[in-house]
Amino acid sequence: MAFRNLMAKLGAGNASVDTVLDSPVTTPGGTVTGTVHLTGGQVAQDIAECRVSLQARVEVESGDHEWREDVVFGTAVVAGAGRIEPGVRAAVPFSFPVPWQCPFTAVDGWTLRGVSIGLRTRVDIPGGSDPGDLDAVVVEPLPVQRTVIAALSGLGFAFRGADVEKGRLAGSDLPFYQEVEFAPPSSLRGRVNELEVTFLAGPHGVELVLEVDRRGGLFTEGRDVGARLQLRHSDTDVSAVAAQLDAAVRQLGARRGWL
């Protein structure tokens, strides 16, 4: 028995966990629901806590170095302290709220390269290894976010990519933010490198952070200029949103003298 206890602490013969999601698809401000299935190992084990967390893969920059790391955002306790006997199976349902500013990972069935969200399940066993589990979560954009993407496309901006960067913007709730990048229309080429859009969503709507990467001239250095635009969740008319975006971009340009 002593040998089994030792092996369980090292992970061999430990309790196992398998999380089954009711659906892997959700939206910012939505929920993730499922069931955590725990199965006892070869010996009885005390469990301090079982919890689920959302996890994002984010880009980190420091000086000339850049790397990716996993950042946990938002945690819910599924089960408190208890004891699981050898071979015993337990099923614990859960419902986990998705933060409004969670990055979206797919648009119209197209997965965004470089944007990854998962649901991490952890079981704290004092003195033992953590039999964790990680399940991929597909986060689709809110209707207003989808409308913005369609509106920019109608204005001639071409989707270029998306990433999740570590850090905070004014008004952000999470320790990272998503940037969606667009190539400029032909009318702006030669003066603008790209348009970057960050969605700071909330229960009443979304604030768009617009950042324009300007091209430098022969005697001038390129620089970023930005603006913000408030939209409600009900703002899903593509033509109306396109008009607001066009006005915001032109106001940016008028302020900086490149339109």
N, C-alpha and C positions, 0 to 999 in steps of 0.2 A: 504493500500500500504506500509506503514511503516513496518508493521508486515512481509509482504512478503519480503521486502528488508532485514530485519533482518534475516529471515529464510534462504534466499539465501546466506548471508554471512556465516551462520553456515553450509551450505551445502544442506539444504532441499530446493528443488525447484531450485537448482543451474543448470547452463548449464551442459550438459553431453558431454563426448567425447568417441569415439570408433574408434580405429585404426585398419584398415584391411590391412594386408600385401598381396602383390601380390603373394609372396611365402615366407614361413618361412625358406627356406633353402638358405644358401649362403656359401661363402668361405672367408678366409683372403684375403684382397685386393679386394674383390668383392663389391657388393652393396646390400642394402635392399631398396626395393621400396614398396609403398603402398599409402593409402589415409587416412587422418585424417577426421573423420566425427564429426562435432560439431552440437549440438542441443541446441537451447536456452531454458532456464528454464522458471520459472513463471514470472520473471521480466527481463527487459533489463539489460545487464551487460557489463561493459567495460572489454576488454581483453588487457593486456599489451603485451603478447607474447605467442605464441604456439611453442613448440620445441620438438624434439625427440632426444633421447640419447641412446647409448648402455650401458648396465649395466651388470657387472659380479659379481658373488658371489665368494669372495676370502677368503682364510685362513689368519688369522693374528696371529702372535706369539709375546708374550711379556713376558719375564721371563719364569715362569712355566705355564703361562696361554695361552690358544688358543681359538679363536672364529672365527666366519665367519661374514663378513659384505658385503654389496653391494657397489660396486665402479662404478661410472659413468665414462666412457671414450669416449670422442668424442660426440659433440652435434651439431645439425643443427637446425636453426630457420625455422620453417615451415610457420609461419604467424606472422606479426608484430602487432602493436597496432590496435585495432578496437573495434567495438561494436556489440554485438549479441542481437537481439530482441527476445522476448518471442516466443518460438515454431519454430523459423526460423532454417533451416538446411543449413549447409555449408559443402562442401567437398573440402579438400585441398590435392592434390597429393604431394608426396615427393620422393626424391631419396637420400639415405643416404650412404656415403662411409664407408666401413668396414676397420678399420686399418689392416695393414699387419700382425701385431703381435697379432691380436685377437686370443684367444684360440679356438681350435676346440672342439666341444662338442659331435661328433659322428663319428664313423668309420665304413663304410660298413653297415650302418643301426643300429649299436650297440651304444646306448647312453652311454657316459662316466659318471659314477657315480661321483658326486662331482664337475662336471664342468657345469656351468649354465650361459647362456647368454640370455638377454632379451632386447627388445626395449621399453624404457620408454617414454611415451608421457605425457607432462606436459602443462597445460594451466594456465598461471599466471593471476589471477583475483584480482586486487587491493582490499584489504579489505575483500576478500572472500576466500573460501577453494578452493584447486586445484583439479578439476575433472580429475585426471590422469588416465592413462591406461598402462598396462604392457602386452606385447606379447612375448611369447617364440620365440627365434631364434635358428635354428639348423645351426651350423657352421661345415662344412665338411672340412677335410684337403686338402691342395693343393696336386697336383700330386706328387711333390717331397717329401712332408711330408709322403704321403702314401707309397712312394717307400722306404723311410728310415725304416718305420715300418715293411714292408715286408722283407727288407734286414736283419734287426735284427732278425726277426723270422727265416729266413733261416740260420742265424749263431747260432741258438740255444737259443737266448734270448726269454723269454716268457713275454708277456705283463702282467703287474701286476696291473696297475691303473694309474690314472692321477689326478692332483690337480692344483689349481691356487693359488699361494702364493703372498701376498702383499710384495712389495719391487722392487728393480731394479737390473738388471745385467748390466755389461758394454755392451753397444750397444743396450739396450732395450729402447723402445719408450714409454711404458706404465708404470703405477705405480704398475704393478704386472707382473708375468710371469707364464707360464704353465710348469709344469714338468711332463713328461711321464716316468713312472717307468717300468723297465724290470727286471725280475729275471735272474740270470746268467745261461749260459749253464753248463752242468755237468762238463766240463773241468775246469771251474773256481770256482765251488762250494768248499767251505772251505776256499777260499781266498777272495771272493767278495760277499758282501751282495746283491747289486743291481746296475744297471746302470740307471742313470737319464738323460733324454734328454730334452733340451729346444730348441725350434725352434725360432730363431730371424729372421723372414722373412722380405723381402723388395721387391721392384719392380724388382730387378735383380737376386734375389735368396734367399737363406736361410743360415744363419750361425747356425750350430749345436753346442750347448754347451753340452759337454759330461762330466758327473760327475760320478765317480766310488766310491761307498761306500765300503771301504776295511774292511775285518774282522780283528779284533785284535788277536794276538797270546797270548801265556801264559805270556810272559813278554813284550808285545807290545800293544799299544792302537790303535784301529781302527781309520781310518781317511779317509777323502774324497780327491780324486785327480781329476783334470779335464783337459780337452783339448777342442779345438775348430776346427771345420771342415767347410769349405766353399763349398756350392753346388749351382749350377745354377738351375733355374726352368726347364731347359731342361734335367737335370740329372735324368732321370726316368728309366734307365736300372738297374734293381734290382741287377744283378750280379756285375756290375761295382761299384755300390754304396756299396754293401756288401764288396767288396774288400777294398774300402777306409775306411769303418768303422772298418773292421778287422785290418787294418794297424794302424789306429788311436788308437784303444784299445790296441794293442800290443806295440805300441810306449809308451803309458801311462805306461804299465806294465814294459817295459824295463827300463824306467826312474826310476821306483819305486822299481824294483827288485822282482815283484811277478809273472813274467812270465819267 
